[in-house]
Amino acid sequence: MANIIIVGTQWGDEGKGKIVDFLAEFADIVVRFQGGNNAGHTMVVNNEQFICHLIPSGIVQNKTCFIGNGVVVDPEVLIGEIDYLNNKGFSVDSNNLKISEKAHLILPYHKQIDIAREDKDGDKKIGTTGRGIGPSYEDKAARKGLRFVDLIDADVFCEKLKNIIKEKNFYLQHYLSADPLDSEKTIDQYSGYAERLAPHVADISVAIHRAIKKGKQILFEGAQGTHLDIDHGTYPYVTSSSTVAGNACCGAGIGPKEITGVMGIVKAYTTRVGRGPFPTELFDVTGDLIQKKGAEFGATTGRRRRCGWLDAVILKNSIRLNGLTGLGITKLDVLGGLEALHICTAYEYNGKILHDFPTDLKTLSGCKPIYETLPGWPEDISKIDNIDDFPKTTRNYLDRVEALAETPIDIISVGPGRDETIMVRNPFL
């Protein structure tokens, strides 16, 4: 029996969705443990692309999927996603999709506040997706949130919502200069959501515990990446939840002794969406080439991703923070055709060499990457299905990444499809 956590090691968009989809074959249950619909996981099945924002990627492998208590859920988006997948031929019902009764709701005022704040902040905005994720987590921390257990009790939901909307409308009108919300309209809207989603609501912690007792294998799916973590990321240019592996336990309701491995997904280069320091960012033709060849656009927002060389400093930071037992390398094929490849092994700041990722953004913004250069490869590696068949220069690149990380590479992705994936070591075996 194995229970594996999948996390991103960079700033998100590492290809976690594909790896979760690939590994779901060996799991019985896939659990999403944090974030909201500000993240998109892309899977390619039979040459057709599917994007999930809330439902765990394992759904396209016909696995039982849980949305944990650590996730904030927009019911409208979730229902739309259920319908989208059903229309695509994937059966999604109350038997294979369960939502934690403790998961918090995203409500219309969360989205309205999110957008209005960004507009008000102008050049100083964080660069959120505007989907209400942050404001929902704020209410959770302030003990003013509404959960699914409230949603499915009409009387409780109505009473709580009316009191909350009075406060939110004052804030929207008098501070953010935004339009107020109609509480009755919101109640009617969410009553419909409650009727549709009530059969999916369950105590996920108990369900996972029972599954583990029966010897089921579980895959825990994180969203975003380590350096968007609310505590350990490039604050304030982060998401509003904890993205590191330790939060899988809190966000799903299980103890850490149940976890048997943690796989960190690392893109063969580095990307970032939105604002914030990015030491290895490329502003030249190579950066443009990687961006275009890698189709680097956000799955949720469509925003162009910033691209740069692989940063081993942030990778090692992620390895420590997550306790990684293995790596999954994605988009290795994108680097094909480049004459030389660079890996950042340290930073230089004011004449000092830094081997650890700095917390202070002023310091990080002033860091210059120290690169190690390796030869590239001209060959197309997208059809290779065995690590031993890689060109020598490709294998050298992988070996160097593995040596710098001091963590074994378990999976290598050389394309978007399931069949473009090389399993070096199966974490479930």
C-alpha distance (Angstrom), angle and dihedral (degrees) to the residues before:
residue distance angle dihedral
M1 . . .
A2 3.82 . .
N3 3.80 133.4 .
I4 3.79 112.1 -165.1
I5 3.82 132.0 -169.3
I6 3.81 120.2 -150.5
V7 3.82 116.8 -156.9
G8 3.78 136.7 167.0
T9 3.80 117.7 -113.5
Q10 3.80 99.7 -160.3
W11 3.83 131.1 36.0
G12 3.77 95.5 -51.7
D13 3.82 128.3 -88.2
E14 3.81 90.7 86.8
G15 3.81 94.3 135.2
K16 3.81 98.6 -95.2
G17 3.81 91.8 148.0
K18 3.77 92.9 60.6
I19 3.81 93.2 46.6
V20 3.81 92.4 47.4
D21 3.80 89.4 49.6
F22 3.81 90.1 49.3
L23 3.82 95.2 47.4
A24 3.81 93.7 41.8
E25 3.79 87.1 82.2
F26 3.81 87.5 74.1
A27 3.82 96.7 42.1
D28 3.78 131.7 79.0
I29 3.79 96.6 -156.9
V30 3.82 133.1 25.3
V31 3.81 118.0 -157.3
R32 3.80 128.2 -165.0
F33 3.81 107.7 -152.6
Q34 3.83 109.5 -179.0
G35 3.79 147.2 7.1
G36 3.77 128.7 43.6
N37 3.77 139.2 -120.4
N38 3.80 90.1 -47.8
A39 3.80 86.7 92.3
G40 3.78 128.0 66.9
H41 3.80 125.1 -160.1
T42 3.79 114.0 -159.7
M43 3.81 123.9 -153.3
V44 3.80 129.4 179.5
V45 3.80 115.2 -150.7
N46 3.81 120.3 176.8
N47 3.81 89.0 -13.6
E48 3.81 91.8 -55.5
Q49 3.79 120.8 116.3
F50 3.80 122.4 -132.6
I51 3.80 126.1 -175.9
C52 3.80 123.9 -159.9
H53 3.79 122.1 -170.2
L54 3.80 102.3 176.3
I55 3.79 109.6 1.9
P56 3.82 110.8 82.4
S57 3.79 115.0 -103.0
G58 3.80 90.9 -117.0
I59 3.80 89.8 77.9
V60 3.82 91.1 85.5
Q61 3.82 87.5 57.4
N62 3.82 88.2 55.1
K63 3.80 91.4 -113.5
T64 3.78 126.7 149.7
C65 3.80 106.6 -96.8
F66 3.80 129.8 -158.3
I67 3.80 128.5 -165.2
G68 3.80 104.6 -151.4
N69 3.78 132.0 -141.5
G70 3.81 90.8 -102.4
V71 3.81 91.8 67.7
V72 3.81 123.3 88.9
V73 3.78 109.3 -142.7
D74 3.79 132.6 -153.4
P75 3.83 101.1 -155.2
E76 3.78 93.1 -155.6
V77 3.81 91.4 54.6
L78 3.80 92.3 45.0
I79 3.81 93.0 51.7
G80 3.80 90.0 47.1
E81 3.80 89.5 51.7
I82 3.80 92.4 49.4
D83 3.81 90.1 51.6
Y84 3.81 92.0 45.2
L85 3.79 92.9 53.6
N86 3.81 93.6 43.6
N87 3.79 89.6 51.7
K88 3.81 88.6 51.5
G89 3.78 90.8 56.7
F90 3.81 100.1 -98.0
S91 3.78 113.6 125.6
V92 3.81 110.5 -129.3
D93 3.79 116.4 175.0
S94 3.80 141.8 134.7
N95 3.80 90.6 -76.6
N96 3.81 96.7 61.4
L97 3.82 102.4 25.9
K98 3.80 121.1 58.4
I99 3.81 128.0 174.7
S100 3.79 123.6 -155.7
E101 3.77 113.1 -110.1
K102 3.82 85.4 -140.4
A103 3.82 95.2 56.6
H104 3.80 112.8 115.1
L105 3.78 123.9 -121.7
I106 3.77 128.8 -123.5
L107 3.80 108.1 -137.3
P108 3.82 131.3 -167.8
Y109 3.80 93.0 -98.1
H110 3.81 90.5 56.6
K111 3.80 91.2 58.8
Q112 3.80 93.1 42.0
I113 3.81 92.0 51.1
D114 3.81 91.4 46.2
I115 3.81 93.4 54.5
A116 3.81 95.6 39.9
R117 3.81 92.3 51.9
E118 3.79 92.5 51.6
D119 3.80 90.1 50.2
K120 3.79 91.3 48.6
D121 3.82 93.8 48.2
G122 3.81 93.8 53.0
D123 3.82 111.2 175.6
K124 3.80 90.6 7.3
K125 3.81 94.9 58.6
I126 3.79 119.4 129.1
G127 3.79 95.0 -132.8
T128 3.81 99.7 -116.5
T129 3.80 122.5 175.7
G130 3.81 90.0 -116.0
R131 3.79 92.2 -125.9
G132 3.80 97.0 123.4
I133 3.80 96.8 -107.0
G134 3.80 97.6 130.6
P135 3.82 96.7 44.4
S136 3.82 90.0 49.0
Y137 3.81 91.6 53.3
E138 3.82 88.6 46.3
D139 3.79 90.7 57.1
K140 3.80 89.8 46.6
A141 3.81 90.7 55.4
A142 3.82 91.6 43.0
R143 3.84 89.7 51.7
K144 3.79 90.6 -119.5
G145 3.78 98.1 108.1
L146 3.78 128.9 116.7
R147 3.80 119.7 -132.7
F148 3.79 134.9 -161.9
V149 3.80 89.1 -100.7
D150 3.82 86.0 62.2
L151 3.80 94.4 43.6
I152 3.79 94.4 58.6
D153 3.82 92.1 51.2
A154 3.80 102.6 71.2
D155 3.80 96.4 -164.5
V156 3.80 94.5 49.0
F157 3.79 92.8 45.1
C158 3.79 93.8 49.1
E159 3.81 94.3 49.0
K160 3.80 95.3 46.1
L161 3.80 95.5 43.3
K162 3.81 95.3 51.8
N163 3.81 91.6 54.4
I164 3.80 93.2 46.2
I165 3.80 95.1 47.6
K166 3.82 91.4 56.2
E167 3.80 89.2 60.2
K168 3.80 94.5 41.3
N169 3.81 93.0 49.7
F170 3.81 91.0 53.0
Y171 3.80 89.8 52.2
L172 3.81 93.3 44.7
Q173 3.80 94.9 48.8
H174 3.78 103.9 35.9
Y175 3.79 102.3 34.7
L176 3.78 107.7 22.2
S177 3.82 96.6 31.5
A178 3.79 90.0 -132.9
D179 3.78 132.5 137.5
P180 3.81 119.2 -84.6
L181 3.81 124.0 -120.1
D182 3.80 128.9 -115.8
S183 3.81 107.3 -125.1
E184 3.82 94.7 -158.9
K185 3.79 92.1 52.1
T186 3.81 90.3 49.8
I187 3.81 91.8 48.5
D188 3.81 91.5 51.5
Q189 3.80 91.3 47.2
Y190 3.80 94.4 49.5
S191 3.80 93.3 43.3
G192 3.78 86.7 65.0
Y193 3.79 90.5 49.6
A194 3.81 90.6 49.7
E195 3.79 92.3 54.1
R196 3.79 91.5 50.0
L197 3.81 97.8 44.3
A198 3.82 103.0 35.0
P199 3.84 93.5 92.8
H200 3.82 89.1 57.7
V201 3.82 95.9 52.9
A202 3.81 116.4 104.3
D203 3.80 144.7 142.4
I204 3.81 97.0 -86.8
S205 3.80 94.2 -173.8
V206 3.80 90.8 59.7
A207 3.81 92.1 43.5
I208 3.81 92.2 52.7
H209 3.80 91.9 46.0
R210 3.79 91.3 52.8
A211 3.80 91.8 46.7
I212 3.80 91.6 52.1
K213 3.81 90.8 49.3
K214 3.82 87.8 55.2
G215 3.82 91.3 52.3
K216 3.81 96.6 -107.3
Q217 3.80 118.7 159.8
I218 3.79 116.4 -125.1
L219 3.79 132.7 -161.0
F220 3.82 116.6 -158.6
E221 3.80 113.4 -153.3
G222 3.79 121.7 -155.3
A223 3.79 127.3 -164.7
Q224 3.82 129.8 -138.4
G225 3.82 116.1 3.2
T226 3.78 142.4 -76.4
H227 3.80 94.4 -95.2
L228 3.79 90.8 56.0
D229 3.81 90.4 57.9
I230 3.81 113.0 129.1
D231 3.82 91.1 -128.7
H232 3.79 105.6 27.3
G233 3.80 103.6 28.5
T234 3.80 133.3 87.8
Y235 3.80 92.5 -68.7
P236 3.03 128.3 -127.6
Y237 3.83 89.5 19.6
V238 3.78 91.0 66.9
T239 3.79 140.4 97.9
S240 3.80 122.3 -94.3
S241 3.81 99.4 -108.1
S242 3.77 138.7 58.8
T243 3.80 108.0 -92.7
V244 3.81 98.8 -177.9
A245 3.80 125.3 106.0
G246 3.80 94.7 -103.9
N247 3.78 89.7 67.2
A248 3.80 91.7 61.9
C249 3.79 87.5 79.0
C250 3.79 94.9 48.2
G251 3.80 94.3 39.7
A252 3.79 93.9 50.6
G253 3.80 101.1 32.5
I254 3.79 103.2 -115.0
G255 3.80 136.4 118.0
P256 3.83 123.2 -103.8
K257 3.81 93.3 -117.3
E258 3.80 88.3 73.2
I259 3.82 93.4 63.9
T260 3.81 115.8 93.8
G261 3.81 101.9 176.2
V262 3.80 145.9 3.4
M263 3.79 122.2 -148.0
G264 3.80 119.3 -162.8
I265 3.80 117.3 -153.6
V266 3.80 114.1 -143.2
K267 3.76 126.1 -179.6
A268 3.81 113.2 -133.5
Y269 3.80 85.6 -115.8
T270 3.82 130.1 19.2
T271 3.80 130.9 -97.1
R272 3.75 136.1 177.8
V273 3.81 135.1 -172.3
G274 3.78 122.0 -151.6
R275 3.77 129.9 4.1
G276 3.77 132.6 -30.2
P277 3.83 138.9 84.3
F278 3.80 118.1 -50.5
P279 3.84 111.5 179.1
T280 3.83 98.4 -167.8
E281 3.81 96.7 41.9
L282 3.80 113.7 140.5
F283 3.79 121.3 -140.2
D284 3.81 96.8 -179.9
V285 3.79 139.9 80.1
T286 3.80 91.1 -77.4
G287 3.79 90.7 58.5
D288 3.81 90.2 48.5
L289 3.80 90.8 48.1
I290 3.81 92.9 51.8
Q291 3.79 90.4 46.1
K292 3.79 93.7 52.2
K293 3.80 97.6 39.1
G294 3.78 91.8 46.1
A295 3.84 92.1 45.5
E296 3.78 87.4 -130.5
F297 3.77 103.8 -167.8
G298 3.81 124.4 128.2
A299 3.82 113.0 -97.8
T300 3.81 90.6 -143.1
T301 3.80 104.0 33.7
G302 3.80 104.3 21.7
R303 3.80 88.0 -132.7
R304 3.81 117.7 152.3
R305 3.78 111.0 -104.3
R306 3.78 120.5 -130.2
C307 3.81 110.2 -123.4
G308 3.79 134.1 -151.5
W309 3.79 144.9 148.9
L310 3.78 122.5 -66.7
D311 3.80 110.4 -78.1
A312 3.81 112.5 -148.1
V313 3.82 91.0 -176.5
I314 3.79 92.4 66.0
L315 3.80 90.5 38.3
K316 3.81 91.7 57.1
N317 3.79 89.5 45.2
S318 3.81 88.3 56.1
I319 3.78 92.8 46.8
R320 3.81 90.5 56.3
L321 3.80 95.9 42.9
N322 3.80 94.9 47.5
G323 3.79 101.4 33.4
L324 3.79 90.0 -127.7
T325 3.80 118.6 -155.5
G326 3.81 95.4 -176.1
L327 3.79 144.9 5.7
G328 3.77 133.3 -128.7
I329 3.83 112.3 -155.1
T330 3.80 114.6 -154.7
K331 3.81 135.8 -170.5
L332 3.80 93.0 17.0
D333 3.81 88.4 148.0
V334 3.82 91.1 63.6
L335 3.82 90.6 70.3
G336 3.81 92.0 58.2
G337 3.80 114.2 117.9
L338 3.80 96.2 28.5
E339 3.78 112.2 124.8
A340 3.79 95.0 -145.6
L341 3.79 133.7 18.0
H342 3.79 126.9 -155.1
I343 3.80 130.6 -153.1
C344 3.79 120.2 -167.7
T345 3.81 107.6 -132.4
A346 3.83 99.7 171.7
Y347 3.81 142.7 -7.2
E348 3.79 130.9 -113.6
Y349 3.79 115.6 -143.9
N350 3.80 123.1 173.5
G351 3.79 91.2 -25.1
K352 3.80 94.4 -48.2
I353 3.79 126.0 112.2
L354 3.81 113.9 -129.6
H355 3.78 120.2 -162.2
D356 3.81 95.4 172.7
F357 3.79 126.7 68.1
P358 3.84 108.7 -102.8
T359 3.80 120.8 -129.2
D360 3.80 96.3 -152.5
L361 3.82 109.8 86.5
K362 3.79 91.9 -152.8
T363 3.79 88.9 59.1
L364 3.80 92.7 43.0
S365 3.80 91.7 49.8
G366 3.79 89.2 54.5
C367 3.80 95.5 48.0
K368 3.79 118.9 114.0
P369 3.79 116.4 -155.0
I370 3.79 119.2 -117.3
Y371 3.77 106.6 -144.4
E372 3.74 135.9 -152.9
T373 3.81 111.2 -156.5
L374 3.79 125.1 -142.8
P375 3.81 129.8 177.7
G376 3.79 116.7 -99.9
W377 3.79 128.6 -138.6
P378 3.82 129.6 -117.1
E379 3.81 95.0 -156.7
D380 3.81 126.4 103.6
I381 3.80 103.7 -118.5
S382 3.82 97.5 179.0
K383 3.83 93.5 102.7
I384 3.80 96.4 48.5
D385 3.80 113.6 111.7
N386 3.80 101.6 178.0
I387 3.79 127.7 59.4
D388 3.80 90.7 -138.0
D389 3.81 90.5 62.6
F390 3.80 95.5 60.5
P391 3.80 118.3 113.1
K392 3.80 111.4 -95.7
T393 3.81 92.1 -109.6
T394 3.82 91.3 52.8
R395 3.78 90.7 50.2
N396 3.82 90.2 48.1
Y397 3.80 89.8 53.9
L398 3.80 91.7 51.1
D399 3.79 92.2 45.1
R400 3.79 90.7 52.4
V401 3.80 92.7 49.7
E402 3.79 89.9 49.5
A403 3.81 91.7 48.8
L404 3.80 93.7 49.0
A405 3.79 91.1 46.6
E406 3.81 94.4 43.9
T407 3.79 84.0 -146.2
P408 3.81 127.1 107.7
I409 3.79 122.0 -110.4
D410 3.81 108.7 -123.5
I411 3.80 102.2 173.2
I412 3.81 134.3 25.7
S413 3.79 122.4 -165.8
V414 3.80 118.5 -157.9
G415 3.81 98.2 172.5
P416 3.81 143.0 2.1
G417 3.82 98.0 -89.1
R418 3.79 128.4 87.6
D419 3.80 89.4 -119.2
E420 3.80 89.9 56.3
T421 3.78 91.8 69.5
I422 3.80 128.6 98.9
M423 3.78 118.1 -152.6
V424 3.80 109.3 -151.6
R425 3.80 94.2 169.5
N426 3.80 127.2 0.9
P427 3.83 108.9 -132.9
F428 3.81 89.8 -155.9
L429 3.80 93.6 59.4
